[in-house]
Amino acid sequence: MTVTLETLEGRLLAQRKVLVRLVAELDGPAGDALREYVRDRSHMSAAEEDPGAVPGEGLSIEGALADEMHHISEAAEAHRKAR
């Protein structure tokens, strides 16, 4: 099977849906800790942001990671509220 941008995107979206469901459905202290972990990583910390820095590949990856954590956190919260 040839990997294209579309197949890669489909795989990533499927993984996000599974992760959202796991984060949303896990109850108790473990679920609370997991949701806090995801929420805490849904933004870049001030130490990672340097206003004078030229954006590079590392910064792009960190930004994308934080953005994905934000999407997972928001979707999991919406799923929890809907149950």
N, C-alpha and C positions, 0 to 999 in steps of 0.2 A: 504494500500500500504506500503510495506516495504521500508524503506529508506536505500539505499546502497550508497557507495561512488560514484558510477556512476550516480545515480539519483540526489544526492546532487550536484555533479559537473555540471550536466545538468541544474539544477535549477539556480545555480550561473552564469553559462554562459548566460542563458536566461536573467537574471537580468542585467548582464553587457551589453548585446546588447541593452536592453531598455534604460539603463542609458546613454550609448554612444550616442544613437539617440537623447535623450532629451538634453544632453549637446551640441551636435552638432547643433541641429535645433533651439534652443532658440536664438532669435536675440535681439538686443538692449542692454540697460544697464544691464538688468537682466541676459541675456546670457553671457555678458562679465564678470559679477561678478561671475557667476557660474563657468565659465571656469577658472577664476583666483583662485577661491576657490579650485577646483580640482587640478590645476597645483601647487599651493602652498603646497598642502598636498601630492604631489607625491614623496617626499623625506623626510628622517628623518632630523630634524634640528640638529645642532651641540650639542645643549643642551641635546638631547635625546641619543646621541652617547657617550659612555664612553669606550675608548680603553682598559681600565683595567678591565672592568666589565665582569663578566661571563654571556654569553647570557642566558637569562631565557625566560619563557613563555611570559611575558609582552613584552619583546623586540622582540620576534618572531612575536607576534600579530601586533605590531607597524610596523615592517618591511613588513609584509604581507599587511597591510593596505596601506602603502606608495606605495608598488609595484602595488597594484590594482588601486590606484588613478593614477599612472603613465600609466598603460594600458588603463584606461578609457580616460585620457587626450590625449594620442597618437592616439587612435582610433577615438576620436571625431574630432581631428584636421585633420586627414586623410579624414574623412567623409565630413568635411566642405570644404576641398580643392577639393574634387571630385564633389561637387554639381555645 
